[in-house]
Amino acid sequence: MRATRLATILLGMALGCGSLVYGQTTPGNSGAGVGAGAGTVAPELSKLNVGTMLRQMKAATAEGNVDGPSPLQIVVQFLQLQPTQQTILGELLQARQTAVTPLFLGIAQREQQVEALLASGGNPAQVGVLVIQIHALQQQIMQVQQAFLTNLANLLDQEQQQRLAAVRVATQLQPVVPAFQILQLF
C-alpha cells in the first residue's frame, strides 16, 4: 500500500510537472507525438523546488488519505490501463523513486551548503563547485525522468498514448485558460 501511494504521488508529480521533459515544446512542434523526445526542449531546472518534491515524496508514504481516489487511480482509470500495465507502471514508478530520491537529497544538501557559504562570505570557488554538482544531479534526475517516460510510452497502446498526449496538451493550455475565462471567450 505504501509503495502504491508513493508511486501515485510520483506519477502525479510527473504529470503535474509535465514541463520537466515534455511540457515545453518548440512552437512548430506543439502537436508532436508521444514518443520519447518528440518536440522537447531543455526543461527549466532552476525552477525545480527540491524541498517541495521531498515533502511530496514523504507525504506519499503517509497512511490515511481517504479524501478520494489517489492520483494513481485517476491515471489508471483515465488511461484505461490493463492490470498487467498497472503492475508494470507501479514497478516503473518505484524504480524512478528509488533512483531520484538520493539525487534530490544530494541537491538539498548542496543547496544548504551553498546558502551557508554565501551567508558566511565563503570561498566563491567552493560555491561554484557546489553549483556545478547541483547541476549535474539535476541532469541525472532529467535522465531518470526521460527513461521513465520512454518506458511509460512503450507500455501504452496507441489509444492510451493518445490519452496521455491529450493530458500533455492540457498541461500546456492550463496557464492560458483563465485569460479566456475572464474574457468569456468560451
N, C-alpha and C positions, 0 to 999 in steps of 0.2 A: 504494500500500500504506500509506504513512504517513497519507494523508488518511483512509483507511478506519479505521485504528487510532484516530486522533484522534476520528473520528466515533463509533466504537464506545465509547470512553471517555465521551464527552459524552452519548451516549444512556444509557449505564449510570448516569451521574451523574443524568440526568434521571429515570430510573426509580427509582434508589436514593433520590433526594431528591424523591420524589413529593409530599412535603408542600410543596414550593416553591409549587405552584399548585393541584394537585388533591388532595393528601393530606389536607387539612383540610377537612371539610365540617361543616355545621351538623347537629345531631342529627336534625332532621326530614328531612334530605336525604341520608342515608347511602346510599341506593340511587339516587342521582342518575345521570343519563345521562352519556354520554361527551362530548357536545358541549362546546365551549369555554365555560367559565364556569359549568357546571352545578354548583350546590351548593358553590361555592367561597367561602372567606373569605380575608381578607388573610393571607398567609404570614408567619411569624416571621422577619424579616430579621436580627434581632440574632444569630441562630444561624448565619448564613451565614459559613463559615470560608473566607476568601479564599485564605489560604496553601494550604490543602488542595486547593481547587479548582484553583489554579495548578499545584500539583505533579501532580495527576491529569492535567491537560491536557498537561504536559510529558512525563509518563510515557507518554502515548498516542502520542507521536511516536517513542519508543524502539523499536528493532527487537529481534527475538529472543524474544518471548514465545511459547513453544511448549508451554505447560503445558496447553493445552486450547482449546476453542472461545472465540472472542472474545465479549464481551458483544453486539456487533452480530450475530454469527452466531446467538447464542442467541435474541435478539429476533426476527430474521428467521425462524428456524425456529418459534418459539413462535407468532408471529402469522401464520405461513404466507404471507409476503409473496411476491408475484409478482416476477419480475426487473425489470420496469419500476418497481414500487413500491420495490424495493431501491435502484434508481438514484436515484429521487426522494428517498428517505429520506436517502441519503448526501449529496445536494445540500442538503437541509434542515439536516442536522447541520453541514455545512461552513459554511453561511451563518450558523447560530447561533454557531458557534465564532468566526467572523470578527467578528461583532457584539459578543460578550461579552468576548473576550479583552482589548481595550483598556479596557473598563469594569472588569474585575477588577483589571487593573494600576493603574488610576486609584484604585480603592478601597485597594489595598495601599499605594500611595504616600501617600495621605492618612492612612491609619491610622498609618503610620510618623511622619508629621509631627505627628499628634495625640500620639503617645507621646513624641516628643521635646519638644514644648511642655509636656506635663504633667510630664515629668521635670525640666525646667529652670524650672518655675514660670512658664511663658509666659503671654501675654495670653489671658484667658478668651474674649474676643471672637474671636480667631483660632481657638481651639479650636471655638467654636460654628460659625463659618463652615465649617470643615473637616467637622464632623459633619453639617451640612446638605448639603454637597457629597457626602459618602459616602451619605447617604440618597437623594439624587437619582440617584446612579449605581446604587444598589440598585433603585430604581424602574425605571430603564431596563432593567436585567437582567430584572426581572419582566415588562416589556412584551415584550422579545425572547422570553422563555420562553413567554409566553402566545401570541404569534404563532406560535411553533414548534408548540406543542401544538394550536392551531387548524388549522394546515396539516397536521399529522400526522393529526388526526381526519378531515379532508377527504380524505386519501389512502387511508384504510382503508375496506373494505367493512363491512357490518353484522356479519358473523361476527368479523372482525378487531377491530372496535370492542368487541365483547363480550369478547373475549380480553383486550384492554387494560384494560377495566373490571374484569375479574377480578383483574388484577395490582394495580390501584389498591386494590381491596378487601383483597387480601392484604397490601399495604403498611400499610393501616390496622390490620389484625389482628395484624401481626407483633409489636408490643410486648406484647400480652396473651397470646400463645401460651405463653411459659414458665410463667406462673402456672397455666394449665390443665394443662400437663405435670406440674408439681410436685404438683398436687392429683390427678393421674391422672384427669382428667375426660373423657378420650377414649382 
